[in-house]
Amino acid sequence: MNHAALSPLAAIPSPSQSVWHLGPVPIRAYALCIVLGIVAACVVTEIRMRRRGAPPWAVLDIAVWAVPFGIVGARIYHVITSPGPYFGSDGRPLDALMIWQGGLGIWGGVAGGAVGAWIAARRMGIPLSFVADALAPGLPLAQGIGRWGNWFNNELYGGPTTLPWGLKVHDWDIPSGRARVDGAGDPLLLPGLYQPTFLYESLWDIGTAILVWQLDRRYRFGRGRAFALYVMAYTVGRFWIEAMRTDAATHFLGMRLNNWTSIVVFVGALIYFLRVRGPQERLIVGEDGQIRAVPADGAPVAADAETSVISSEAASPGSPGEEPGTTAGDEPAPPVDTGGPPASESGPPADPAAPVPATDPTAPATDRPSNR
């Protein structure tokens, strides 16, 4: 067989450098991708929160807690699930702190970010489920952008392939953030092409963001169900993409640990999505200045200490389907006692053209009209 027939028609190149120096300050592509992803998630979440009544830039109050907790959680998960390079026989424990060299676990990031978001939401008086649903399309968008940091670092690729979109991978020197070079100073490439799993996951993440956004627009999920939908969609893609990767990973019962995590997290999200019910929420600011969550459709909230509030649309007279003097779900309000005789005792109707007698200012106070 002709060897040329097996040659790929095209290939995806990889950068030969991921760190640039601005004087003494290193500019790392991996960090830039993470930051761009965080900014994108914040923009999407801010827009969704404002449309649901949140005060402007509330997302920043949440991000200052969620982002640091998320990064720390992501690094802890990575170190725990891939301990060899740090605590193995030739491991270097201090490298566990060198986050700029890559190594963030999404599950630890979500867990840590959730803790930070919970702290921020509690301080602001906003339900965590409200924040989670607003974040649901933004988080996979951030992941899709952040995955390009792995491309710059020439890492997390799959097995050999001859596909036209196969990835060229350099012989990488992690500490320097650049490819090793030959005697002529040219970057060295590993032989062959490899599955671009970073690209597969980036595209899957962006597709997940669009899926959650569209389904949430149609079905108006509440109580964290939009976030559960994101988790289910992401774990499905992560499972098959993880199986293609060839980087070092901890295995359990013949399968990568992240695959098992995907299964467990998917099942948990599915159970939550099926069992939890509730309307989509919006925020209102009460007369006391406190932020409260109410149903976006105006339906009464289940009575509890923090959310037993009816929105102004539901409580205002003249709402569609209600009679004046009634409130949603209540009996007609009783007539107001004006102190006059009953209708049956008041005689014939008064002549509208008859003059109205003036009120005697010397009359006792009990006979004057009430001004309360």
Secondary structure, DSSP 8 states (H G I E B T S, - for coil): --GGGGS-S--B---SB-EEEETTEEEEHHHHHHHHHHHHHHHHHHHHHHHTT--TTHHHHHHHHHHHHHHHHHHHHHHHHS-HHHHSTT--GGGGG-GGG----HHHHHHHHHHHHHHHHHHHT--HHHHHHHHTTHHHHHHHHHTHHHHHTT-S-BSEE-STT-B--B-EETTTTEE-B-TTS-B-B-SSEE--HHHHHHHHHHHHHHHHHHHHHHH---TTHHHHHHHHHHHHHHHHHHTTB-S---EETTEEHHHHHHHHHHHHHHHHHHH-----EEEEE-TTS-EEEEETT-------TTT----HHHHSTT-TT--TT--TTS--------SS--GGGS-S---TTS------TTS-GGGS----
